[in-house]
Every structure is written in structure tokens, then in C-alpha cells.
């Protein structure tokens, strides 16, 4: 698999980091921004934790829909529709496979 799931130790300063607040633990958590993709004219962000989190496996990602609140600010909205979540993940994996095919020496 391409470097989307490589060990976090390979991170550099240039990596795009998104910090989310976790209400359950009352703490901020950092995530690598892996992709922003368009599916059915809706935008979704795919992220992976910078540090191992107890409720997210090493090969799992978080996917949120990008939306705007009433003030025009971007917000992450959880996806509750399993079919939509699967569709977005499949599109993400198709992009990973496309990237791998175009960059075979980086695997």
C-alpha cells in the first residue's frame, strides 16, 4: 500500500495536520490530512491520527463531510449513512490505487 498507512514516524513538518477537539477526553488530537475528495458533488475529508488512539486501528481512517455552518465556516460533519461512508471510502481507495500505479517506486 502507498504511504497513506505508513508508520507515523515517517512524518515531516510539511505534513498537513488537522487538530480536532475530543469532548470525551477533553483534549485536542492531531490527524494527518490524507485527502479531500469530491463524491456526488459533496466534499469529504479523510484523516488518520498522528498518534495511536485506543478507538482507531492502525489501518483505519476517519472520514467527515465538509459543510458550512450558518456563519459560512467550514465544519466536519460525521457520516451516519453506511452506504455513503462505504462509497466515500471506496473512492479514497481508488485514489490510493491510482497514486500507487503512478508512483510504483514509492511503495
C-alpha positions in Angstrom: 0.0 0.0 0.0 1.1 3.5 -0.7 2.4 5.7 2.1 -1.1 6.6 3.3 -0.8 4.0 6.0 3.0 4.2 6.7 4.2 4.4 10.2 3.7 7.9 11.7 7.5 8.1 12.3 7.9 9.0 8.7 6.0 12.3 9.2 7.7 15.6 8.3 7.0 19.2 9.2 5.3 19.7 5.8 2.6 17.1 6.6 -0.9 18.7 6.7 -2.1 18.3 10.3 -5.7 18.9 11.4 -6.3 19.3 15.2 -9.7 18.2 16.5 -11.1 18.5 19.9 -12.3 15.3 21.6 -15.1 16.1 24.0 -14.9 12.6 25.6 -11.3 13.0 26.7 -11.4 16.9 26.9 -8.2 17.0 24.7 -7.0 18.0 21.3 -6.0 15.2 18.9 -3.9 15.7 15.8 -4.7 14.0 12.5 -2.9 13.7 9.2 -5.0 15.1 6.3 -4.8 12.3 3.7 -7.2 13.6 1.2 -10.1 15.8 0.4 -12.3 14.2 -2.2 -15.5 15.0 -4.2 -18.2 12.3 -4.2 -21.5 13.1 -5.8 -20.8 16.9 -5.7 -20.2 16.7 -1.9 -16.8 17.2 -0.3 -15.2 14.8 2.2 -12.0 14.8 4.2 -10.0 11.7 5.0 -7.7 11.7 8.1 -5.6 9.4 10.1 -4.4 10.0 13.7 -0.8 11.3 14.2 -0.5 9.2 17.4 -2.2 5.9 18.1 -5.6 6.3 19.6 -7.3 3.5 21.5 -10.5 3.5 19.4 -8.9 3.7 16.0 -6.9 0.8 14.5 -3.6 1.5 12.7 -5.2 0.8 9.3 -8.4 2.8 9.9 -9.1 6.4 8.8 -11.7 9.0 9.8 -14.0 10.4 7.1 -16.1 13.5 7.6 -18.2 15.5 5.2 -17.2 19.1 4.8 -20.0 21.5 5.2 -20.6 25.2 6.1 -22.3 26.4 9.3 -24.6 29.3 9.4 -21.7 31.8 9.5 -20.0 30.3 6.4 -17.3 28.5 8.4 -16.2 25.0 7.3 -17.2 22.3 9.7 -16.7 18.5 9.8 -19.9 16.5 9.8 -20.0 12.8 10.8 -21.3 10.5 8.1 -24.2 8.4 9.5 -25.2 6.7 6.3 -23.2 3.5 6.0 -23.7 3.3 2.2 -22.4 6.8 1.7 -19.4 6.1 4.1 -18.6 3.0 2.1 -18.8 4.9 -1.2 -16.5 7.7 0.0 -14.0 5.1 1.4 -14.1 3.2 -1.9 -13.4 6.4 -3.8 -10.5 7.2 -1.5 -9.1 3.7 -2.0 -9.4 4.1 -5.8 -7.3 7.3 -5.5 -4.7 5.4 -3.4 -4.5 2.7 -6.1 -4.2 5.3 -8.8 -1.4 7.0 -6.9 0.4 3.7 -6.4 0.1 2.9 -10.1 1.6 6.3 -11.0 4.4 6.0 -8.4 5.5 2.4 -8.2 8.9 3.2 -6.8 7.4 4.7 -3.6 5.7 1.6 -2.4 
